[in-house]
Amino acid sequence: MMLRKLQYSTSSAKHYDVIITGGGLIGSSMACAISKNPVLSSCSILLLENNPKKKWSLPPNFSNRTISINKRTQSFLNSIGAWDTIENSRQKNVRGMKVWSDSPDIAVSFRAEENSSNIISHIVENDLVINTVTELIEKEPNITIVDSNKVKEYSLPKGEEPVSVFLENGTEYKCNLLIGADGANSQVRKTIGCQYLSWSYDQMAIVGTVEVEDSVGTNDYAWQRFIPTGPVALLPLSDNLSSLVWSTTIEKAKSLLKLPEDSFVDALNTAFTEKFKGSSPIDYSSDLMKKALDFLQFTPSGDSIVSPPFVKNVLQGSRAAFPLSFGHSANYVGNQTALVGDSAHKVHPLAGQGVNLGFGDIICLISKLEEALSRGEKLGCKNALLAYETERQRANVPIMLGIDLVYRIYGSQNPALQVLTNLSWQVANNVSPIKKFLMQQAS
């Protein structure tokens, strides 16, 4: 639904080639990528951010907001000049991962040796990436940053006239291309008027920083277990620290947050080690599949790391929680307007792919804009935006639905489905082509 147009004077409206709303991780990276692209570097860019600028320096303790960066995202950050700073500050290479449900013996396990780069992903603090990119864009002469000002309204044209952006303080800006990076509750998306499919998982994710006792001493494995109330994961931060992401029911999350630190640690270790009540058909079918795979000589590659590290304590003040939901916009574009990141899609964190989907949007949109300008078309032309929408929906939707399906399968108490799932785990971990494909998707 279009909002009522405000009666501001347009005579003094300043014009930019591109306006990006939302100065978070995706919005700031989008601005930086445009400015550093050889074809788009002449564009004037306005980055609008609601919140005031904060002075930031790398704190002694890790933040509880971390992201898993895959190879494509790492390559993108390198292309805009951000990766060296991030890598030299602090980040942790993930060289192995293990995902299981009832038993660590029925799991999908990857090792670095099975990956040509010897690295599956990188665990990095969200604030570190934002600050690094912000420092880069502050040095770009063609980028203007306006913070501490909220957008009142957007006015999207029907023809080729500029988009108008009105701030609450009465200022008006115009642009040839508006990019919405303003989050899951995107005002830009609402202005476009497209349908938005969404639902709540009725869960919360508890995040925090925990100290671990790793038997190997390198702590470079990512661990995730699916338990009846939801997945619980440990992501390595350093040799003795890990980032926790524990998805569970809202009631249980609230209860866990109230626990004293030692009781919380006990509950966390129990979540990783407790043997949940199974059923005879599940145990029998799993044993039968193991014997069949052994007979066919489908055996998993050697893996000396069997169980997750023991959690010793949780860092004081690091625990927090946020609600979990799914969201997807039927359209990623409007007239001279595009959505990126959470403005267009939102997924469950169990696969750690949300931010990578957002960076994928940036990479694709930059490519389509570059191609359009190289053909002599206008910035923000319909052909370029529709090509972006088509390519990204084809990439995003299968991943999003796959993540949602995994969540629902493991939340099911259907014995037949549980049997099928356990058998699938065993096949995936023992048959090399299937395992290689899954690893490629993870990294």
C-alpha atoms as one frame of an Amber mdcrd trajectory, in Angstrom:
protein
   0.000   0.000   0.000   1.437   3.361  -1.048   1.797   5.943   1.677   0.352
   9.426   1.343   2.858  11.716  -0.355   4.167  14.426   1.917   3.897  17.989
   0.744   7.566  18.936   0.872   9.129  21.387  -1.503  11.150  19.661  -4.218
  13.061  22.713  -5.378  16.012  22.109  -3.044  16.036  18.295  -3.121  19.559
  16.996  -3.560  19.992  14.324  -6.191  22.136  11.175  -5.909  22.606   8.356
  -8.377  22.006   5.748  -5.641  20.381   5.978  -2.226  20.815   3.036   0.153
  18.642   2.899   3.247  20.042   0.908   6.144  23.638   1.303   7.245  24.064
  -2.165   8.695  26.300  -4.916   7.381  24.560  -5.379   4.013  23.763  -1.714
   3.340  27.288  -0.514   4.109  28.831  -3.322   2.058  26.523  -2.452  -0.839
  27.692   1.170  -0.797  31.328   0.123  -0.648  30.932  -2.354  -3.514  29.323
   0.232  -5.804  31.996   2.823  -5.042  34.857   0.400  -5.712  33.406  -1.120
  -8.882  35.278   0.174 -11.984  32.067   0.733 -13.971  29.947   2.131 -11.102
  32.607   4.134  -9.247  31.454   7.460 -10.701  28.028   7.088  -9.064  27.147
   9.447  -6.234  25.874   7.439  -3.254  23.842   8.417  -0.196  23.750   5.979
   2.719  20.923   6.630   5.179  21.111   5.205   8.699  18.536   5.669  11.471
  20.952   5.289  14.343  23.687   7.734  15.378  27.289   6.896  14.615  29.123
   5.195  17.471  32.818   5.129  18.127  34.001   1.550  17.974  37.195  -0.273
  18.767  37.861  -3.978  19.011  36.768  -4.964  22.547  38.783  -7.441  24.623
  35.860  -9.874  24.752  34.188 -11.425  21.727  30.741 -10.155  20.771  27.865
 -12.638  20.994  26.773 -11.643  17.464  28.866 -13.667  15.049  28.477 -14.672
  11.408  29.712 -17.625   9.396  31.353 -16.392   6.197  31.580 -18.799   3.276
  34.186 -18.726   0.513  32.135 -16.528  -1.822  31.493 -13.909   0.862  35.151
 -13.966   1.906  36.151 -13.379  -1.729  33.719 -10.448  -1.942  35.073  -8.853
   1.241  38.551  -9.265  -0.164  37.522  -7.540  -3.404  36.393  -4.401  -1.565
  39.522  -4.298   0.596  37.952  -5.421   3.873  39.208  -8.971   4.364  42.833
  -8.261   5.272  41.743  -6.027   8.165  39.223  -8.614   9.366  41.689 -11.473
   9.103  44.422  -9.545  10.919  42.024  -8.496  13.696  40.400 -11.745  14.763
  38.524 -14.468  12.987  38.546 -18.243  13.241  38.931 -20.667  10.362  36.536
 -23.604  10.498  38.369 -26.705   9.280  35.755 -29.291  10.153  32.133 -29.672
  11.097  29.866 -32.322  12.504  26.079 -32.389  12.460  24.066 -35.093  14.200
  20.849 -35.870  15.989  20.444 -38.761  18.444  23.968 -40.152  18.264  27.350
 -38.796  17.082  27.728 -42.178  15.344  24.902 -41.193  12.988  26.204 -37.901
  11.666  27.510 -36.002   8.704  31.118 -35.056   9.374  33.460 -32.983   7.203
  37.188 -32.460   7.569  39.432 -29.789   6.085  41.344 -32.352   4.055  38.189
 -32.982   2.043  38.069 -29.323   1.029  40.554 -27.961  -1.508  40.985 -24.698
   0.427  41.412 -26.544   3.770  38.842 -24.114   5.195  35.081 -24.620   5.296
  34.137 -21.160   6.558  35.226 -18.277   8.801  33.560 -17.239  12.075  33.703
 -13.452  12.481  32.054 -10.941  14.785  29.315  -8.943  13.082  30.518  -5.625
  14.578  34.047  -6.172  13.319  32.876  -6.567   9.721  30.556  -3.543   9.907
  33.257  -1.332  11.414  35.825  -2.431   8.831  33.487  -1.670   5.932  32.388
   1.626   7.515  35.989   2.803   7.747  36.382   2.017   4.057  33.313   3.920
   2.889  34.190   6.954   5.013  37.266   7.319   2.796  35.262   7.174  -0.444
  34.669  10.729  -1.790  31.498   9.764  -3.668  29.704   8.349  -0.592  27.711
  10.587   1.735  26.532   9.135   5.046  23.551  10.643   6.847  22.837   9.106
  10.241  20.483   9.864  13.137  17.656  10.597  10.695  14.640   8.401  10.015
  12.899   8.104   6.675   9.326   9.374   6.721   8.255   8.258   3.283   9.383
   6.996  -0.106   7.713   8.077  -3.332   8.311   5.660  -6.196   7.763   6.961
  -9.748   5.540   5.353 -12.353   7.791   6.474 -15.181  11.492   7.347 -15.361
  11.440  10.353 -13.039  13.616  10.038  -9.898  12.651   8.292  -6.681  11.944
  10.693  -3.804  12.990  10.029  -0.210  11.589  12.211   2.583  13.164  12.287
   6.030  11.281  13.095   9.222  13.241  16.336   9.589  11.751  17.605   6.311
  14.769  16.934   4.085  14.098  15.474   0.645  16.485  13.520  -1.546  16.092
  12.147  -5.051  17.847   9.262  -6.792  17.901   7.105  -9.900  18.110   3.895
  -7.880  16.840   3.186  -4.366  18.250   0.132  -2.580  16.420  -1.117   0.492
  18.747  -2.715   3.052  16.514  -1.709   5.940  15.908  -5.098   7.519  13.095
  -7.603   7.934  10.547  -4.876   8.683  11.587  -3.016   5.522   9.771   0.228
   4.812  11.092   0.105   1.246   9.492  -3.315   0.710   6.193  -2.054   2.097
   6.333   0.952  -0.242   6.857  -1.321  -3.254   3.670  -3.062  -2.139   4.773
  -6.643  -2.819   3.430  -9.675  -0.973   5.533 -10.937   1.923   5.316 -14.568
   3.034   6.280 -14.946   6.683   5.767 -17.068   9.759   7.133 -17.382  13.264
   8.938 -20.529  14.374   7.733 -19.946  17.938  11.356 -20.261  18.969  14.146
 -18.072  20.254  17.873 -18.358  19.617  20.103 -17.998  22.654  23.514 -16.605
  21.764  26.568 -16.251  23.942  30.311 -16.794  24.240  31.518 -19.903  26.049
  34.896 -21.175  27.182  35.586 -24.717  26.024  38.017 -27.470  26.872  39.000
 -28.929  23.523  40.822 -32.262  23.579  42.700 -31.482  20.362  43.623 -27.935
  21.379  42.828 -26.161  18.114  39.053 -25.801  18.466  38.492 -25.473  14.730
  35.388 -27.648  14.356  31.797 -26.392  14.161  29.310 -28.582  16.021  25.535
 -28.762  15.652  23.128 -31.194  17.236  19.408 -31.452  16.576  17.524 -32.179
  19.781  13.724 -32.346  20.236  13.425 -28.666  21.197  15.640 -27.360  18.370
  19.261 -27.260  17.149  22.176 -26.263  19.375  25.505 -25.224  17.840  29.033
 -24.298  18.889  31.120 -22.248  16.440  34.847 -21.765  17.109  36.139 -18.283
  17.965  39.621 -19.091  19.287  41.500 -22.064  20.713  39.457 -21.897  23.910
  36.335 -19.876  23.067  33.249 -20.712  21.005  30.130 -18.874  19.924  26.869
 -20.468  21.028  23.646 -20.490  18.997  20.948 -22.492  20.788  17.508 -22.505
  19.176  14.740 -23.660  21.459  11.167 -22.983  22.512  10.349 -19.508  23.777
   9.474 -20.838  27.230  12.693 -22.844  27.543  14.804 -19.947  26.233  13.456
 -17.614  28.879  14.095 -20.258  31.522  17.668 -20.841  30.354  18.462 -17.126
  30.396  17.429 -16.942  34.051  19.730 -19.765  35.127  22.943 -19.008  37.000
  25.996 -19.374  34.781  27.079 -22.753  36.192  23.572 -24.209  35.812  23.356
 -22.869  32.255  26.672 -24.545  31.389  25.406 -27.843  32.827  22.257 -27.588
  30.714  24.332 -26.836  27.604  26.661 -29.805  28.089  23.630 -32.005  28.673
  22.074 -30.792  25.407  25.157 -32.004  23.527  25.550 -35.345  25.308  22.171
 -36.539  26.590  20.804 -39.705  25.008  17.234 -39.000  24.047  14.680 -41.758
  24.135  14.568 -43.505  20.802  12.462 -46.339  19.454  13.163 -49.904  18.417
  12.424 -49.289  14.705  14.842 -46.326  14.635  17.654 -48.207  16.380  17.066
 -51.363  14.331  17.009 -49.556  10.975  20.151 -47.553  11.814  22.031 -50.705
  12.764  20.859 -52.467   9.611  21.986 -49.576   7.404  25.404 -49.538   9.090
  25.856 -53.243   8.359  24.777 -52.751   4.728  27.217 -49.880   4.193  30.018
 -51.868   5.790  29.245 -54.821   3.518  29.300 -52.563   0.445  32.555 -51.036
   1.722  31.049 -47.555   2.005  32.967 -46.365   5.036  33.378 -42.794   6.217
  36.798 -41.177   5.999  38.792 -41.272   9.211  37.789 -38.677  11.775  39.660
 -38.622  15.059  37.389 -35.938  16.511  34.263 -37.682  17.771  32.501 -35.448
  20.267  32.154 -31.689  20.852  34.389 -29.876  23.340  33.325 -29.717  26.961
  31.931 -26.287  27.893  33.634 -24.946  31.029  31.788 -21.681  31.483  29.814
 -18.940  29.761  31.298 -15.444  29.673  29.497 -13.098  32.000  26.992 -10.841
  30.274  27.301 -12.574  26.906  23.962 -14.377  26.939  21.085 -12.914  24.908
  18.141 -14.182  22.849  16.128 -13.159  19.799  12.970 -14.556  18.148  13.196
 -16.747  15.044  11.067 -16.399  11.936  10.920 -16.976   8.199  10.237 -14.281
   5.634  10.377 -13.952   1.856   9.278 -11.154  -0.454   7.405 -12.132  -3.620
   9.351  -9.392  -5.405  12.857  -8.106  -4.873  12.411  -5.060  -7.091  10.051
  -2.190  -7.878  10.356   0.752 -10.230  13.971   1.929  -9.842  14.051   0.104
  -6.509  15.738  -3.090  -5.260  15.755  -5.045  -1.994  18.822  -6.791  -0.566
  19.472  -8.911   2.514  16.866  -9.234   5.247  14.639  -6.728   3.442  14.002
  -9.470   0.879  14.441 -12.688   2.872  14.972 -14.076   6.363  15.842 -17.637
   7.388  16.331 -19.819  10.451  19.967 -19.571  11.672  20.483 -23.352  11.830
  22.574 -23.373   8.616  24.333 -20.052   9.195  23.484 -18.917   5.669  21.388
 -15.773   6.250  24.213 -13.252   5.893  25.742 -15.165   2.974  22.455 -14.917
   1.086  22.572 -11.156   1.665  26.107 -10.861   0.331  25.018 -12.968  -2.622
  22.368 -10.320  -3.334  25.042  -7.606  -3.355  27.307  -9.540  -5.719  24.454
 -10.228  -8.133  22.984  -6.716  -8.094  26.395  -5.140  -8.706  26.907  -7.476
 -11.652  23.527  -6.644 -13.248  23.993  -2.879 -12.790  27.476  -3.095 -14.265
  26.216  -5.041 -17.278  23.398  -2.554 -17.864  25.678   0.495 -17.795  28.141
  -1.282 -20.078  25.291  -1.711 -22.585  24.489   1.975 -22.389  21.325   1.525
 -20.313  20.355   3.766 -17.425  21.191   3.061 -13.811  18.239   1.305 -12.221
  16.707   0.278 -15.537  13.959  -2.321 -15.472  15.906  -4.984 -17.382  18.795
  -4.987 -14.916  16.556  -5.104 -11.850  14.371  -7.920 -13.192  17.481  -9.924
 -14.107  18.703  -9.461 -10.521  15.364 -10.543  -9.075  15.171 -13.656 -11.246
  18.708 -14.811 -10.537  18.573 -14.246  -6.795  15.174 -15.824  -6.281  16.342
 -18.909  -8.145  19.362 -19.047  -5.831  17.701 -18.053  -2.543  14.378 -19.889
  -2.571  15.732 -23.474  -2.758  18.183 -22.762   0.076  15.524 -21.103   2.211
  13.018 -23.907   1.683  15.719 -26.499   2.342  16.605 -24.864   5.664  12.933
 -24.700   6.618  12.468 -28.366   5.661  15.417 -29.443   7.824  13.966 -27.514
  10.764  10.558 -29.155  10.339  11.944 -32.658   9.875  13.887 -32.479  13.110
  10.965 -30.955  14.922   8.760 -33.873  13.893   7.986 -36.726  16.276   6.863
 -39.012  13.433   8.787 -42.324  13.869   8.741 -43.080  10.123  10.241 -39.678
   9.343  12.849 -40.124  12.059  13.872 -43.484  10.590  14.198 -41.957   7.115
  16.246 -39.057   8.480  18.699 -41.287  10.322  19.160 -43.458   7.247  19.772
 -40.340   5.137  22.488 -39.195   7.554  24.276 -42.526   7.288  24.145 -42.590
   3.497  25.277 -38.950   3.212  28.272 -39.484   5.480  29.402 -42.704   3.792
  28.841 -42.069   0.073  31.578 -39.695  -1.108  29.759 -37.917  -3.995  26.807
 -37.045  -1.760  29.078 -35.930   1.059  31.168 -33.791  -1.312  28.019 -32.079
  -2.605  26.828 -31.288   0.917  30.215 -29.857   1.823  30.200 -27.620  -1.252
  26.829 -26.226  -0.140  28.100 -25.653   3.401  31.178 -23.740   2.247
